[in-house]
């Protein structure tokens, strides 16, 4: 077709007749830039693959669960993609699905998408490839989920039998055994609901996992590994039009550089600010720092296959030599606290108020080392460069505390988690954290330390007596029996045969522009919904 002045004018008139919302330039909502220390450890955003603090921070913007969490409050359950749920019996929970929810691909969510999200998405054909860790390119050759996805699915839903459509808009989750924590398990981000049709259309699992299609207020638009993730507003979001046009997460590993990005205007938010830098930020009245202790506990993991750490007395000496309260005072300015073991007050009736960590007692540490015949053999401590806030400074302080009682702990700096967990050379100590995604010890202790948990999957620690109590905690409906099992499990793993050492409750502090209305959550998740985000007029 030859373009003439007449055809050009006609085309222009036709364009003007289009609905005004179709004009992208009419969208005046701002773009938010958030500086983070890491975007994704696995370079994917499928929640069972990216079970990390950095993954938890992001998922809430693009994916949702049947049961939501009150992230701005006590993490209590609330309606999400299900408007209501009810117990049929000790093994069965039934859900009424929210109507009119649209995925990022434009499809309306149906019961079949929920079934897919709890079956094929997590388990594939059911065959788990051999080995432990999946590489960042896992899933590039097929639609089969990598082994870590399947393992995480089985860890999250160990008694899963089936999920079925009762009638349109109603699904039923059926467990093989009684489980008083079923609602909490389903509340976890492993149970996000994603589009079955989008999964089927993806060329392979890795392509899908780098841009999963969910129902959240923002959709994944682009991702450059180790550089930038861009999320765009999902204007058909059931919870209301998102207030930001775009969320841009930029990876800035160094704290000083994140703060500089904020102060210069390159970023609107800067995450994971150490307490000693809060004054630096707030010296400028245009900025503020928000945050608090969250539902995560910082710990050290011990590898008892190391020749020196094979003796439980040496591991017990490590726990008695560390003054946790001094570390909180020195590095956290008292803005967090030392919990009573691997548990949180939010556990309610399951919280053991009289429990205590191994006391700070250098003399007891020395006595245990003499009894064990320890002669100063080196113990490796593999360390990342401040993946966790204050990680390096924390390690340096502990090494001096251990040295004071005669322990020879050597810091070995590593670049990534693959190197931290590498088995080709002896492993000793590593940093870790444990998140309680719902208010019960199953969500923390069993999820991290049970037979299907990372500590045992990595081959670092196991204990038959501990493992024998896991089914009691998971399946008993007797509160007293569950509390007794929980107490005994803590006795084993924290005192008798240490698998980890509790350091302190994690605190997360976010620096931001003061003129943006936003509240920090009581977990890793960042909430940029309309209920929690507004801009100056």
C-alpha positions in Angstrom: 0.0 0.0 0.0 1.3 3.4 -1.0 1.1 6.0 1.8 -0.4 9.3 0.8 -1.4 12.4 2.7 -5.0 11.2 2.7 -4.3 7.7 3.9 -2.0 9.1 6.6 -4.7 11.4 7.9 -7.3 8.6 7.8 -4.9 6.4 9.9 -4.4 9.2 12.3 -8.2 9.7 12.7 -8.6 6.0 13.3 -5.9 6.0 16.0 -7.7 8.9 17.8 -10.9 6.8 17.8 -9.1 4.2 20.0 -10.1 4.0 23.7 -7.8 6.4 25.6 -6.6 3.9 28.2 -4.8 2.1 25.4 -2.3 4.9 25.2 0.7 3.9 27.4 1.9 7.4 27.7 -1.2 8.3 29.7 0.0 6.2 32.6 1.5 8.8 35.1 2.2 6.3 37.9 5.8 6.4 39.1 8.4 3.7 38.7 10.0 2.6 42.0 13.6 1.5 42.2 14.6 -0.8 45.0 18.3 -1.5 45.7 18.9 -5.0 47.1 22.0 -7.0 48.0 20.8 -9.9 45.9 17.9 -10.5 43.5 17.8 -14.3 43.3 20.2 -17.1 44.4 18.9 -19.5 41.8 18.2 -16.9 39.0 14.6 -18.1 39.1 11.4 -16.9 40.7 9.6 -20.2 41.2 9.0 -20.2 44.9 10.0 -23.8 45.7 13.3 -23.2 43.8 14.0 -19.8 45.4 13.5 -20.6 49.1 15.7 -17.8 50.4 15.3 -14.5 52.2 15.8 -12.7 48.9 13.2 -14.8 47.2 10.7 -14.2 50.0 11.2 -10.5 49.6 10.0 -10.6 45.9 7.4 -13.3 45.6 4.5 -11.3 47.2 4.5 -8.9 44.3 3.9 -11.4 41.5 2.3 -14.5 43.2 -0.3 -15.3 45.8 -1.5 -18.1 48.0 -5.0 -19.4 48.9 -4.5 -18.2 52.4 -2.7 -14.9 52.8 -0.4 -13.8 55.6 -0.9 -10.6 57.6 2.7 -9.4 56.8 2.1 -6.0 58.4 0.8 -7.6 61.6 1.3 -10.9 63.4 1.5 -13.1 60.2 -1.9 -14.4 61.0 -3.9 -16.1 58.2 -6.4 -14.1 56.2 -8.3 -14.6 52.9 -6.2 -14.6 49.8 -7.1 -16.4 46.6 -9.6 -18.3 48.8 -12.3 -16.2 50.4 -13.0 -18.9 53.0 -11.8 -22.3 54.1 -13.1 -25.0 56.5 -12.0 -28.2 58.1 -13.9 -31.2 57.0 -11.9 -33.4 59.3 -8.3 -33.8 60.6 -7.0 -34.6 57.1 -9.1 -32.4 54.8 -9.5 -28.7 54.2 -11.9 -27.2 51.7 -11.5 -23.8 50.0 -13.9 -21.4 48.3 -12.0 -19.7 45.5 -12.2 -16.0 44.9 -14.2 -15.2 41.8 -12.9 -13.1 38.9 -9.2 -13.3 39.7 -7.1 -12.8 36.6 -3.6 -14.1 35.9 -1.0 -12.0 34.3 -1.8 -13.7 31.0 -5.4 -12.5 31.1 -7.0 -15.8 32.0 -9.4 -16.1 34.8 -8.2 -18.3 37.6 -10.1 -21.6 37.8 -10.0 -24.6 40.2 -7.9 -26.5 37.7 -5.1 -23.9 38.1 -5.1 -24.6 41.8 -4.9 -28.3 41.2 -2.0 -27.8 38.8 -0.2 -25.6 41.3 -0.2 -28.3 44.0 0.5 -31.3 41.6 2.3 -31.1 38.3 4.0 -27.8 39.1 5.6 -29.2 42.3 6.1 -32.9 41.4 6.1 -33.2 37.6 6.1 -36.9 36.8 7.1 -37.7 40.4 10.6 -38.9 39.5 13.4 -37.1 41.4 16.8 -37.0 39.6 19.7 -38.2 41.8 21.9 -35.7 43.7 21.3 -32.8 46.0 21.7 -29.3 44.5 20.4 -28.1 41.2 22.5 -25.7 39.1 21.2 -22.3 38.0 20.5 -23.8 34.6 18.5 -26.7 35.9 15.3 -27.3 33.9 16.7 -25.9 30.6 16.2 -29.2 28.8 12.7 -30.3 29.8 9.5 -29.4 31.6 10.4 -31.6 34.5 10.9 -29.6 37.8 14.4 -29.8 39.2 15.0 -32.1 42.1 15.1 -29.2 44.6 11.5 -28.2 43.6 10.2 -31.7 44.1 12.1 -32.0 47.4 10.7 -28.7 48.6 7.2 -29.8 47.6 7.5 -33.0 49.6 9.0 -31.1 52.5 6.2 -28.6 52.6 3.4 -31.1 52.1 4.8 -34.4 53.4 1.4 -36.0 53.9 -0.1 -34.8 50.6 -2.5 -37.3 49.0 -4.5 -35.3 46.5 -6.3 -32.0 45.7 -9.6 -32.3 44.0 -12.3 -30.1 42.5 -15.5 -30.5 44.5 -17.5 -28.2 42.2 -16.7 -25.0 40.2 -15.0 -22.6 42.6 -14.4 -25.1 45.4 -11.3 -27.3 45.9 -10.5 -29.8 48.6 -6.9 -30.5 49.9 -6.7 -34.1 51.2 -3.8 -35.3 53.4 -2.9 -39.0 54.0 -2.5 -38.4 57.8 -4.0 -36.0 60.4 -2.3 -32.6 60.4 -3.3 -29.7 62.6 -0.9 -27.5 60.5 -2.5 -28.0 57.1 -3.8 -24.4 56.8 -0.3 -23.1 57.8 1.4 -25.3 55.2 -0.9 -24.1 52.5 -0.2 -20.5 53.6 3.5 -20.9 52.7 4.7 -19.4 49.5 5.5 -22.8 48.0 1.7 -23.0 47.6 1.3 -20.0 45.3 -1.3 -20.5 42.5 0.1 -20.1 39.0 -1.4 -20.4 35.5 -1.5 -23.9 34.2 -1.9 -22.7 30.6 1.2 -20.5 30.8 3.2 -23.4 32.2 2.1 -25.6 29.3 3.0 -22.9 26.8 6.5 -22.4 28.2 9.4 -24.1 26.2 11.0 -25.6 29.3 11.0 -25.4 33.1 13.8 -22.8 33.3 12.0 -20.4 31.0 8.9 -20.8 33.0 10.7 -20.3 36.3 12.3 -17.1 35.3 8.9 -15.5 34.6 6.1 -17.6 36.3 2.6 -16.3 35.6 0.8 -15.5 38.8 -2.1 -13.3 40.1 -0.1 -10.7 42.1 -0.3 -6.9 41.6 2.8 -6.9 39.4 4.0 -9.2 36.6 7.6 -10.2 35.8 8.5 -8.1 32.7 12.3 -8.7 32.4 15.2 -10.1 34.3 18.9 -9.7 33.9 20.6 -12.1 36.3 22.7 -10.4 39.0 21.7 -7.0 37.5 18.0 -6.1 37.4 14.5 -7.4 37.8 11.6 -5.4 36.4 8.0 -6.0 37.5 5.2 -4.1 35.7 1.7 -3.3 37.1 -1.0 -5.9 36.6 -3.9 -3.5 36.2 -6.5 -6.3 36.3 -5.4 -7.2 39.8 -8.4 -8.3 41.9 -7.2 -6.2 44.8 -7.2 -2.9 43.0 -5.0 -1.1 40.5 -1.3 -1.1 41.7 -0.1 2.4 42.7 3.3 2.0 40.9 3.6 1.5 37.2 6.8 -0.5 37.5 9.0 -2.0 40.3 12.7 -2.1 39.4 14.9 -4.2 41.7 18.6 -3.5 41.1 21.4 -5.7 42.6 23.8 -3.6 44.7 25.9 -6.0 46.9 27.7 -3.4 49.0 25.8 -1.5 51.8 27.6 1.8 51.2 26.6 1.6 47.5 23.0 0.9 48.3 22.9 3.9 50.6 24.6 6.1 48.0 22.1 5.0 45.4 19.3 6.1 47.7 20.8 9.4 48.7 21.6 10.3 45.1 18.1 9.6 43.9 19.1 6.6 41.8 17.0 4.4 44.1 13.8 5.0 46.2 14.4 2.1 48.6 17.6 0.5 49.9 17.3 -2.9 51.6 19.2 -4.6 54.4 20.6 -1.6 56.2 22.8 -2.4 59.2 21.7 -0.6 62.4 24.9 1.4 62.6 24.1 3.0 59.3 20.6 4.1 60.2 21.8 7.4 61.6 23.8 8.0 58.4 20.6 7.7 56.3 18.3 9.6 58.6 20.8 12.5 58.9 19.2 13.6 55.7 15.6 14.6 56.5 14.3 13.3 53.1 14.9 9.7 54.1 13.9 7.3 56.9 14.7 3.7 57.9 11.9 1.3 58.8 12.1 -2.2 60.1 12.1 -4.6 63.1 12.9 -8.2 64.1 11.1 -10.6 61.7 9.9 -14.2 61.5 13.4 -15.4 60.8 16.2 -16.6 63.2 19.9 -16.3 62.3 21.8 -19.5 63.1 25.1 -21.3 62.4 24.9 -24.8 60.9 27.4 -27.5 62.0 28.6 -30.3 59.8 29.1 -33.2 62.1 30.8 -35.2 59.4 33.9 -33.0 59.8 36.5 -35.1 61.9 36.7 -32.5 64.6 33.0 -31.7 64.8 32.1 -35.4 64.9 32.5 -35.1 68.6 29.4 -33.4 70.0 31.4 -32.0 72.9 33.3 -29.7 70.5 30.1 -28.5 68.9 28.7 -27.9 72.4 31.8 -25.9 73.3 31.2 -23.7 70.2 27.8 -22.9 71.5 29.0 -22.0 75.1 31.8 -19.8 73.9 29.6 -17.2 72.1 28.1 -14.3 73.9 24.9 -13.7 71.9 23.7 -10.7 73.9 27.1 -8.9 73.4 26.8 -9.4 69.6 23.2 -8.0 69.5 24.4 -5.0 71.5 27.5 -4.4 69.4 26.2 -5.0 65.9 22.4 -4.4 66.2 22.3 -1.5 68.7 19.7 -3.5 70.6 17.3 -3.4 67.6 16.8 -7.2 67.7 17.0 -9.9 70.3 18.1 -13.4 71.1 15.2 -15.8 70.9 14.6 -18.7 73.2 16.0 -21.3 70.9 14.6 -22.0 67.4 11.1 -20.8 68.2 9.0 -17.6 68.1 6.3 -16.3 70.5 3.9 -16.4 67.6 3.7 -20.2 68.0 1.1 -19.5 70.7 0.3 -22.6 72.7 3.3 -24.4 71.2 5.8 -21.8 72.4 8.1 -23.1 75.2 8.4 -20.0 77.4 10.9 -21.7 79.8 13.3 -22.8 77.1 16.8 -21.3 77.0 19.8 -21.4 74.7 23.1 -23.0 75.9 24.4 -20.4 78.3 27.5 -18.2 77.6 30.1 -20.1 79.7 33.7 -20.0 78.5 34.8 -22.2 81.4 32.3 -24.9 80.4 33.5 -24.6 76.8 37.1 -25.2 77.9 36.1 -28.1 80.1 34.3 -29.8 77.1 37.3 -29.3 74.9 39.6 -30.9 77.4 37.2 -33.8 77.8 37.1 -34.2 74.0 40.9 -34.2 73.7 40.8 -31.2 71.3 44.3 -30.0 70.5 43.6 -26.9 68.3 42.8 -28.7 65.0 41.5 -26.1 62.5 37.7 -25.9 62.0 36.6 -24.3 58.6 34.0 -21.6 58.6 32.8 -20.9 55.1 31.5 -17.3 54.8 29.7 -15.2 52.3 30.4 -11.4 52.1 27.4 -10.0 54.0 24.7 -12.0 52.3 23.1 -11.6 55.7 23.3 -8.2 57.4 26.4 -7.8 59.5 27.5 -11.3 58.5 31.2 -10.7 58.3 31.5 -8.6 61.4 29.4 -11.2 63.3 31.8 -14.0 62.1 34.9 -12.0 63.1 33.6 -11.4 66.6 32.7 -15.1 67.1 36.1 -16.2 65.9 37.7 -14.1 68.6 35.3 -15.6 71.2 36.1 -19.1 70.1 39.8 -18.3 70.1 39.5 -17.2 73.8 38.5 -20.7 74.8 41.1 -22.5 72.6 39.0 -23.1 69.5 40.8 -22.7 66.2 38.1 -21.6 63.7 39.3 -20.4 60.3 37.2 -18.1 58.1 37.1 -19.2 54.4 35.5 -16.6 52.2 33.3 -17.9 49.4 31.5 -16.3 46.6 28.2 -18.1 46.4 26.0 -20.8 48.1 27.3 -23.5 45.7 30.8 -23.0 47.1 29.4 -22.8 50.7 27.8 -26.2 50.3 30.5 -27.9 48.2 31.3 -31.4 49.5 34.6 -31.9 47.7 36.5 -30.6 50.8 35.6 -30.8 54.5 32.8 -28.5 55.6 32.6 -27.3 59.2 30.5 -24.2 60.0 28.3 -22.0 57.8 25.9 -19.2 58.3 22.2 -19.9 57.7 18.8 -18.6 58.8 15.5 -20.2 59.6 12.1 -18.7 58.7 8.8 -19.6 60.3 6.2 -19.1 57.5 3.4 -20.0 59.8 3.0 -20.0 63.6 4.0 -23.5 64.5 7.4 -25.3 65.1 6.7 -27.5 62.1 7.3 -24.4 59.9 10.8 -23.7 61.4 12.4 -26.7 63.1 10.9 -29.5 61.0 11.1 -27.6 57.7 14.8 -26.8 58.2 16.1 -29.7 60.3 13.8 -32.6 59.7 14.6 -35.6 57.5 13.5 -33.7 54.4 15.0 -30.4 55.5 18.1 -28.8 54.2 20.4 -29.6 57.1 19.9 -33.4 56.6 19.6 -33.2 52.8 23.0 -31.5 52.7 24.4 -34.4 54.8 25.6 -32.1 57.6 23.7 -33.6 60.5 21.2 -36.4 61.4 19.9 -38.0 64.6 17.6 -41.0 64.7 16.0 -40.0 68.0 15.2 -36.5 66.6 13.8 -37.9 63.4 11.6 -40.4 65.3 9.8 -37.4 66.9 9.1 -35.6 63.6 5.9 -37.6 62.8 4.6 -36.9 66.3 5.0 -33.1 65.7 3.5 -33.4 62.2 0.6 -35.7 62.8 -0.5 -35.7 66.4 -3.7 -33.8 67.3 -2.8 -33.9 71.0 -1.4 -30.5 72.1 0.5 -32.0 75.1 2.0 -34.7 73.1 3.2 -32.2 70.4 4.7 -29.9 73.1 6.6 -32.8 74.7 7.9 -33.9 71.3 9.0 -30.3 70.4 10.8 -29.9 73.7 12.7 -33.2 73.3 13.7 -32.3 69.7 15.1 -29.0 70.9 17.0 -30.8 73.7 18.6 -33.1 71.1 19.5 -30.6 68.4 20.4 -27.6 70.5 22.1 -29.2 73.6 23.0 -32.9 73.3 24.0 -33.3 69.6 24.0 -29.7 68.2 23.1 -29.4 64.6 23.0 -25.6 64.8 23.5 -22.7 67.1 21.0 -19.9 67.5 22.5 -16.4 67.1 19.7 -13.9 67.2 16.3 -13.1 65.6 16.9 -11.5 62.2 16.1 -7.9 61.8 15.5 -6.3 58.4 15.8 -2.5 58.0 14.8 -0.7 54.8 15.8 2.9 54.0 13.4 4.8 51.8 12.2 8.2 50.7 10.2 9.7 53.5 7.6 11.1 51.2 6.5 7.7 50.0 3.9 6.1 52.3 4.9 2.5 52.9 5.2 0.2 55.9 7.8 -2.5 56.4 6.4 -6.0 57.0 7.2 -8.3 59.9 8.7 -10.8 57.5 11.0 -10.7 54.4 8.1 -9.9 52.1 7.8 -6.4 50.7 4.2 -5.3 50.1 3.7 -2.8 47.3 -0.1 -3.1 47.0 -2.4 -0.1 47.1 -3.2 -0.8 50.8 0.5 -0.2 51.6 1.9 2.2 49.0 1.0 5.8 48.2 2.9 8.7 46.6 2.8 12.4 47.3 0.3 14.4 45.3 
